[in-house]
Amino acid sequence: MAYRNPAPTVDIVIEMIDRPHRPIVLIERRNPPYGWAIPGGFIDYNESAEAAAQREAQEETGLLIELVEQFHVYSDPGRDPRQHTLSVVFLATATGEPHAADDAKDDIGVFEFWRVPAKLCFDHNEILRDYWQYRHHSIRPRLF
């Protein structure tokens, strides 16, 4: 019997702690689905979620990040139009100047919460909404 399981991924909300208001980093995706997204990607075989988060952040933004905490897991079967994925979302900090690489198109952005693009890829609007609630009001996402 063949098993069909969701693919494990990571997403990383990176706060730039060397700037006022601790803005976050978003990438413009090079591959479908196109648009702005939180940095992240698939966990490789024999790789921990934490290592994948650090690798993906560096590959997509050029930043060396410090993982602060595991924030939440998002697993709605429709969250990724390509296939069923589940994402372990991490909060991280970084300093320096991000630059687009790997899955990122030529554009990368550092955004204060009031300047984030209105429509993000995948379920990243929901992730960032939950993140802002947590960051500004200490309210964690609901489990159900």
SELO-132726 format. One record per residue: residue number from 1; residue in one letter; x, y, z of N, C-alpha, C in turn. Coordinates in nm, 3 decimals. Example, Ala and Ser with C-alpha at 12.3 -4.5 7.8 and 13.67 -1.06 7.14 Angstrom:
<rec 1,a,<1.319,-0.569,0.780>,<1.230,-0.450,0.780>,<1.320,-0.330,0.780>>
<rec 2,s,<1.285,-0.225,0.708>,<1.367,-0.106,0.714>,<1.290,0.003,0.787>>
END
This chain:
<rec 1,m,<0.084,-0.119,0.000>,<0.000,0.000,0.000>,<0.089,0.125,0.000>>
<rec 2,a,<0.065,0.215,-0.092>,<0.140,0.340,-0.097>,<0.072,0.443,-0.008>>
<rec 3,y,<0.151,0.511,0.071>,<0.099,0.616,0.159>,<0.112,0.750,0.091>>
<rec 4,r,<0.011,0.833,0.111>,<0.016,0.971,0.061>,<0.018,1.061,0.183>>
<rec 5,n,<0.128,1.126,0.203>,<0.146,1.214,0.319>,<0.175,1.356,0.273>>
<rec 6,p,<0.139,1.454,0.356>,<0.176,1.591,0.321>,<0.328,1.606,0.323>>
<rec 7,a,<0.378,1.695,0.240>,<0.522,1.724,0.237>,<0.555,1.825,0.346>>
<rec 8,p,<0.659,1.798,0.426>,<0.697,1.892,0.531>,<0.777,2.011,0.477>>
<rec 9,t,<0.740,2.129,0.522>,<0.807,2.252,0.481>,<0.833,2.339,0.604>>
<rec 10,v,<0.909,2.444,0.583>,<0.930,2.546,0.686>,<0.903,2.683,0.625>>
<rec 11,d,<0.859,2.774,0.707>,<0.851,2.915,0.672>,<0.915,2.991,0.788>>
<rec 12,i,<0.982,3.102,0.755>,<1.057,3.175,0.856>,<1.018,3.322,0.852>>
<rec 13,v,<0.959,3.371,0.960>,<0.931,3.513,0.975>,<1.059,3.573,1.032>>
<rec 14,i,<1.130,3.648,0.949>,<1.260,3.703,0.987>,<1.242,3.850,1.024>>
<rec 15,e,<1.267,3.883,1.150>,<1.265,4.022,1.197>,<1.404,4.081,1.183>>
<rec 16,m,<1.413,4.197,1.122>,<1.541,4.267,1.109>,<1.559,4.353,1.234>>
<rec 17,i,<1.639,4.302,1.328>,<1.650,4.367,1.459>,<1.744,4.487,1.459>>
<rec 18,d,<1.810,4.515,1.348>,<1.897,4.632,1.340>,<1.828,4.752,1.276>>
<rec 19,r,<1.694,4.744,1.264>,<1.616,4.852,1.203>,<1.499,4.889,1.295>>
<rec 20,p,<1.455,5.015,1.286>,<1.340,5.056,1.367>,<1.216,4.973,1.332>>
<rec 21,h,<1.134,4.946,1.429>,<1.007,4.874,1.415>,<1.023,4.727,1.380>>
<rec 22,r,<1.147,4.677,1.377>,<1.175,4.535,1.350>,<1.096,4.483,1.229>>
<rec 23,p,<1.118,4.541,1.111>,<1.044,4.495,0.991>,<1.080,4.351,0.957>>
<rec 24,i,<0.999,4.290,0.871>,<1.020,4.151,0.831>,<1.063,4.144,0.685>>
<rec 25,v,<1.122,4.030,0.649>,<1.173,4.007,0.514>,<1.072,3.925,0.435>>
<rec 26,l,<1.042,3.969,0.314>,<0.960,3.893,0.220>,<1.037,3.881,0.088>>
<rec 27,i,<1.014,3.770,0.019>,<1.076,3.751,-0.112>,<0.968,3.752,-0.220>>
<rec 28,e,<1.006,3.794,-0.338>,<0.916,3.779,-0.453>,<0.956,3.650,-0.522>>
<rec 29,r,<0.862,3.556,-0.533>,<0.892,3.421,-0.583>,<0.926,3.420,-0.731>>
<rec 30,r,<1.027,3.341,-0.765>,<1.071,3.322,-0.903>,<0.985,3.217,-0.972>>
<rec 31,n,<0.936,3.118,-0.895>,<0.860,3.005,-0.950>,<0.714,3.012,-0.904>>
<rec 32,p,<0.624,2.946,-0.978>,<0.482,2.946,-0.937>,<0.465,2.882,-0.799>>
<rec 33,p,<0.372,2.930,-0.723>,<0.288,3.048,-0.747>,<0.368,3.176,-0.729>>
<rec 34,y,<0.347,3.271,-0.821>,<0.421,3.396,-0.820>,<0.364,3.493,-0.718>>
<rec 35,g,<0.447,3.581,-0.672>,<0.405,3.684,-0.578>,<0.500,3.690,-0.458>>
<rec 36,w,<0.460,3.768,-0.360>,<0.539,3.786,-0.239>,<0.511,3.673,-0.140>>
<rec 37,a,<0.616,3.632,-0.067>,<0.604,3.521,0.027>,<0.704,3.535,0.141>>
<rec 38,i,<0.673,3.469,0.250>,<0.767,3.453,0.360>,<0.876,3.357,0.312>>
<rec 39,p,<1.002,3.381,0.344>,<1.105,3.284,0.304>,<1.077,3.146,0.362>>
<rec 40,g,<1.108,3.043,0.284>,<1.087,2.907,0.332>,<1.099,2.807,0.221>>
<rec 41,g,<1.073,2.680,0.253>,<1.081,2.576,0.152>,<1.070,2.438,0.213>>
<rec 42,f,<1.100,2.338,0.133>,<1.084,2.199,0.174>,<1.198,2.153,0.264>>
<rec 43,i,<1.164,2.069,0.360>,<1.262,2.006,0.447>,<1.322,1.889,0.370>>
<rec 44,d,<1.453,1.883,0.361>,<1.520,1.773,0.291>,<1.522,1.647,0.377>>
<rec 45,y,<1.534,1.533,0.309>,<1.548,1.405,0.380>,<1.674,1.411,0.466>>
<rec 46,n,<1.666,1.362,0.588>,<1.776,1.361,0.685>,<1.811,1.501,0.735>>
<rec 47,e,<1.716,1.594,0.732>,<1.738,1.731,0.777>,<1.632,1.765,0.880>>
<rec 48,s,<1.670,1.831,0.987>,<1.573,1.875,1.087>,<1.500,1.998,1.035>>
<rec 49,a,<1.385,2.026,1.094>,<1.310,2.146,1.056>,<1.392,2.271,1.088>>
<rec 50,e,<1.462,2.270,1.199>,<1.544,2.385,1.237>,<1.656,2.410,1.135>>
<rec 51,a,<1.724,2.303,1.094>,<1.831,2.317,0.995>,<1.774,2.363,0.861>>
<rec 52,a,<1.658,2.312,0.824>,<1.594,2.355,0.699>,<1.561,2.503,0.703>>
<rec 53,a,<1.512,2.551,0.817>,<1.479,2.694,0.829>,<1.604,2.780,0.811>>
<rec 54,q,<1.713,2.741,0.873>,<1.837,2.819,0.859>,<1.889,2.813,0.716>>
<rec 55,r,<1.885,2.695,0.655>,<1.931,2.679,0.517>,<1.846,2.760,0.420>>
<rec 56,e,<1.714,2.746,0.430>,<1.624,2.818,0.339>,<1.638,2.969,0.353>>
<rec 57,a,<1.649,3.017,0.477>,<1.666,3.161,0.498>,<1.793,3.211,0.431>>
<rec 58,q,<1.901,3.138,0.448>,<2.028,3.181,0.387>,<2.021,3.170,0.234>>
<rec 59,e,<1.963,3.060,0.182>,<1.953,3.043,0.037>,<1.867,3.151,-0.029>>
<rec 60,e,<1.760,3.191,0.036>,<1.665,3.284,-0.026>,<1.693,3.430,0.004>>
<rec 61,t,<1.761,3.459,0.116>,<1.780,3.599,0.156>,<1.926,3.637,0.176>>
<rec 62,g,<2.016,3.539,0.180>,<2.155,3.567,0.208>,<2.183,3.598,0.354>>
<rec 63,l,<2.081,3.589,0.439>,<2.097,3.624,0.581>,<2.129,3.502,0.666>>
<rec 64,l,<2.216,3.521,0.762>,<2.236,3.422,0.868>,<2.138,3.460,0.979>>
<rec 65,i,<2.047,3.370,1.008>,<1.941,3.401,1.104>,<1.968,3.333,1.237>>
<rec 66,e,<1.904,3.387,1.339>,<1.900,3.321,1.469>,<1.755,3.281,1.494>>
<rec 67,l,<1.732,3.150,1.506>,<1.597,3.104,1.534>,<1.561,3.143,1.677>>
<rec 68,v,<1.444,3.204,1.693>,<1.399,3.250,1.824>,<1.304,3.148,1.885>>
<rec 69,e,<1.208,3.102,1.804>,<1.112,3.003,1.853>,<1.037,2.939,1.738>>
<rec 70,q,<0.984,2.821,1.766>,<0.890,2.757,1.674>,<0.755,2.821,1.704>>
<rec 71,f,<0.695,2.880,1.604>,<0.573,2.959,1.624>,<0.446,2.875,1.618>>
<rec 72,h,<0.426,2.806,1.505>,<0.299,2.734,1.485>,<0.317,2.642,1.365>>
<rec 73,v,<0.227,2.545,1.351>,<0.225,2.457,1.234>,<0.096,2.485,1.157>>
<rec 74,y,<0.111,2.506,1.026>,<-0.003,2.531,0.938>,<-0.014,2.411,0.844>>
<rec 75,s,<-0.133,2.349,0.839>,<-0.144,2.223,0.766>,<-0.272,2.209,0.684>>
<rec 76,d,<-0.344,2.317,0.660>,<-0.463,2.309,0.577>,<-0.426,2.246,0.443>>
<rec 77,p,<-0.497,2.142,0.399>,<-0.462,2.075,0.273>,<-0.460,2.168,0.152>>
<rec 78,g,<-0.528,2.281,0.158>,<-0.531,2.374,0.046>,<-0.432,2.489,0.056>>
<rec 79,r,<-0.343,2.485,0.154>,<-0.251,2.598,0.177>,<-0.152,2.620,0.063>>
<rec 80,d,<-0.120,2.515,-0.011>,<-0.026,2.524,-0.124>,<-0.095,2.467,-0.246>>
<rec 81,p,<-0.112,2.545,-0.352>,<-0.185,2.495,-0.469>,<-0.113,2.381,-0.543>>
<rec 82,r,<0.013,2.359,-0.516>,<0.090,2.256,-0.586>,<0.067,2.117,-0.527>>
<rec 83,q,<0.055,2.110,-0.395>,<0.037,1.981,-0.327>,<0.005,2.007,-0.180>>
<rec 84,h,<-0.036,1.902,-0.110>,<-0.063,1.914,0.032>,<0.069,1.923,0.107>>
<rec 85,t,<0.089,2.035,0.177>,<0.209,2.055,0.258>,<0.168,2.091,0.400>>
<rec 86,l,<0.260,2.073,0.492>,<0.242,2.130,0.624>,<0.367,2.210,0.653>>
<rec 87,s,<0.350,2.324,0.715>,<0.463,2.413,0.739>,<0.484,2.435,0.887>>
<rec 88,v,<0.608,2.411,0.930>,<0.652,2.448,1.064>,<0.704,2.590,1.049>>
<rec 89,v,<0.640,2.684,1.117>,<0.677,2.824,1.104>,<0.764,2.865,1.223>>
<rec 90,f,<0.875,2.927,1.190>,<0.969,2.974,1.291>,<0.973,3.126,1.292>>
<rec 91,l,<1.000,3.181,1.409>,<1.032,3.323,1.421>,<1.182,3.332,1.436>>
<rec 92,a,<1.242,3.427,1.366>,<1.388,3.440,1.367>,<1.425,3.588,1.362>>
<rec 93,t,<1.550,3.615,1.396>,<1.603,3.750,1.387>,<1.726,3.749,1.297>>
<rec 94,a,<1.757,3.866,1.242>,<1.875,3.881,1.158>,<1.915,4.028,1.157>>
<rec 95,t,<2.039,4.051,1.114>,<2.089,4.185,1.089>,<2.156,4.184,0.952>>
<rec 96,g,<2.175,4.304,0.898>,<2.244,4.312,0.770>,<2.151,4.348,0.656>>
<rec 97,e,<2.198,4.320,0.536>,<2.124,4.355,0.416>,<2.084,4.229,0.340>>
<rec 98,p,<1.955,4.196,0.336>,<1.913,4.077,0.261>,<1.930,4.100,0.111>>
<rec 99,h,<1.956,3.991,0.039>,<1.960,3.999,-0.107>,<1.893,3.874,-0.164>>
<rec 100,a,<1.824,3.892,-0.275>,<1.747,3.784,-0.337>,<1.840,3.677,-0.394>>
<rec 101,a,<1.802,3.552,-0.371>,<1.879,3.438,-0.423>,<1.786,3.318,-0.433>>
<rec 102,d,<1.832,3.209,-0.492>,<1.761,3.081,-0.501>,<1.620,3.099,-0.556>>
<rec 103,d,<1.515,3.066,-0.479>,<1.377,3.074,-0.526>,<1.327,3.218,-0.535>>
<rec 104,a,<1.401,3.311,-0.479>,<1.359,3.450,-0.485>,<1.388,3.506,-0.623>>
<rec 105,k,<1.296,3.586,-0.672>,<1.315,3.658,-0.797>,<1.422,3.764,-0.771>>
<rec 106,d,<1.430,3.865,-0.850>,<1.529,3.970,-0.827>,<1.488,4.064,-0.716>>
<rec 107,d,<1.370,4.046,-0.659>,<1.321,4.142,-0.561>,<1.307,4.077,-0.424>>
<rec 108,i,<1.352,4.150,-0.326>,<1.337,4.111,-0.186>,<1.298,4.238,-0.114>>
<rec 109,g,<1.215,4.225,-0.012>,<1.170,4.345,0.057>,<1.177,4.331,0.207>>
<rec 110,v,<1.198,4.445,0.271>,<1.193,4.453,0.416>,<1.076,4.545,0.447>>
<rec 111,f,<0.975,4.490,0.517>,<0.847,4.559,0.533>,<0.808,4.576,0.680>>
<rec 112,e,<0.768,4.698,0.716>,<0.699,4.717,0.844>,<0.559,4.657,0.827>>
<rec 113,f,<0.494,4.623,0.937>,<0.366,4.551,0.925>,<0.261,4.629,0.850>>
<rec 114,w,<0.265,4.760,0.852>,<0.164,4.839,0.781>,<0.197,4.855,0.632>>
<rec 115,r,<0.310,4.801,0.585>,<0.348,4.815,0.445>,<0.356,4.681,0.371>>
<rec 116,v,<0.320,4.573,0.437>,<0.325,4.439,0.374>,<0.228,4.438,0.255>>
<rec 117,p,<0.269,4.380,0.142>,<0.176,4.370,0.028>,<0.044,4.303,0.068>>
<rec 118,a,<-0.064,4.346,0.007>,<-0.198,4.301,0.046>,<-0.219,4.152,0.021>>
<rec 119,k,<-0.167,4.099,-0.087>,<-0.191,3.960,-0.124>,<-0.059,3.885,-0.129>>
<rec 120,l,<-0.046,3.786,-0.041>,<0.074,3.704,-0.038>,<0.044,3.564,-0.090>>
<rec 121,c,<0.148,3.490,-0.126>,<0.132,3.352,-0.174>,<0.092,3.259,-0.060>>
<rec 122,f,<0.042,3.143,-0.101>,<0.007,3.037,-0.007>,<-0.089,3.092,0.100>>
<rec 123,d,<-0.067,3.054,0.226>,<-0.148,3.105,0.337>,<-0.069,3.207,0.418>>
<rec 124,h,<0.023,3.276,0.353>,<0.113,3.365,0.425>,<0.043,3.488,0.482>>
<rec 125,n,<-0.071,3.529,0.424>,<-0.149,3.636,0.488>,<-0.196,3.592,0.626>>
<rec 126,e,<-0.243,3.468,0.636>,<-0.290,3.414,0.764>,<-0.174,3.402,0.863>>
<rec 127,i,<-0.061,3.351,0.816>,<0.056,3.337,0.904>,<0.097,3.473,0.959>>
<rec 128,l,<0.106,3.573,0.871>,<0.146,3.706,0.918>,<0.042,3.770,1.007>>
<rec 129,r,<-0.085,3.747,0.980>,<-0.190,3.799,1.069>,<-0.172,3.740,1.209>>
<rec 130,d,<-0.148,3.608,1.216>,<-0.125,3.542,1.345>,<0.002,3.594,1.412>>
<rec 131,y,<0.105,3.613,1.332>,<0.233,3.665,1.385>,<0.214,3.804,1.445>>
<rec 132,w,<0.144,3.893,1.372>,<0.125,4.029,1.425>,<0.045,4.026,1.554>>
<rec 133,q,<-0.056,3.940,1.562>,<-0.134,3.927,1.687>,<-0.044,3.884,1.802>>
<rec 134,y,<0.044,3.791,1.773>,<0.136,3.742,1.875>,<0.240,3.849,1.911>>
<rec 135,r,<0.297,3.911,1.811>,<0.405,4.009,1.833>,<0.355,4.131,1.908>>
<rec 136,h,<0.234,4.178,1.876>,<0.185,4.302,1.935>,<0.090,4.283,2.053>>
<rec 137,h,<0.028,4.164,2.064>,<-0.071,4.143,2.170>,<-0.049,4.014,2.249>>
<rec 138,s,<0.058,3.940,2.219>,<0.091,3.813,2.287>,<-0.020,3.709,2.273>>
<rec 139,i,<-0.095,3.716,2.164>,<-0.203,3.620,2.139>,<-0.153,3.515,2.039>>
<rec 140,r,<-0.146,3.390,2.083>,<-0.102,3.281,1.996>,<-0.216,3.236,1.906>>
<rec 141,p,<-0.183,3.177,1.789>,<-0.288,3.124,1.701>,<-0.367,3.013,1.771>>
<rec 142,r,<-0.493,3.003,1.737>,<-0.577,2.895,1.791>,<-0.538,2.765,1.725>>
<rec 143,l,<-0.548,2.657,1.800>,<-0.511,2.526,1.746>,<-0.618,2.469,1.654>>
<rec 144,f,<-0.742,2.503,1.675>,<-0.850,2.447,1.593>,<-0.939,2.557,1.541>>
END
